[in-house]
Each structure stands twice: as C-alpha cells, then as structure tokens.
Amino acid sequence: MDPQQQLNKDAKLCTRWALGLTFLFVLLFPGVMFLTGYQYTLSFFKGWTYLAFGWLIIAGICITVGPVVEFVREKKDSTLK
C-alpha cells in the first residue's frame, strides 16, 4: 500500500476514535448521570480524578516510549539488511 494511502487510512481511524471517545466521555456518560439526578460525592470525584491521572500517566508513557521502541526496531532492521 502507498504510504500516503496508509497515512490517510490511519488518520481517518484516529479521527473516528477521537470523536467517539469524546462523545462517550464528555457528552454521553456525564449526560446520563445528569439526567438521572446522580449526586456527585467527594469520593466519586476523587475516583474520577485518580482515573484521569492514571490515564494521563499511561498516555505519557506510551507517547514517550513508543517512538523510542519504533526507532530502535527500525535501526535494528536497517542494520540487518
């Protein structure tokens, strides 16, 4: 497959995931809780805060380590040829 076609395909996939997750986490889930009259407690808020920080830490590790691993793999493949 042409690299440009693959890039466009991956960009569409990422855009769909981003929009879908945004809809789910920003609109749908809080909207359902709002419509049911759920009362936010301090422990619930703490739980969401811990979840958000955990998500950020995992994302930061993936963003940092992923390119390094990819670079090492490409470097290894290029030296084998």
Number of C-alpha atoms within 10 A of each C-alpha: 5 6 8 9 10 11 11 11 12 12 12 12 11 12 12 12 12 12 10 12 13 12 12 13 11 11 11 13 11 13 13 11 12 12 8 9 9 10 9 10 9 9 9 11 11 11 12 12 12 12 12 12 12 12 12 12 12 12 12 12 11 12 11 11 12 11 11 12 11 11 12 11 11 12 11 11 10 9 7 7 5
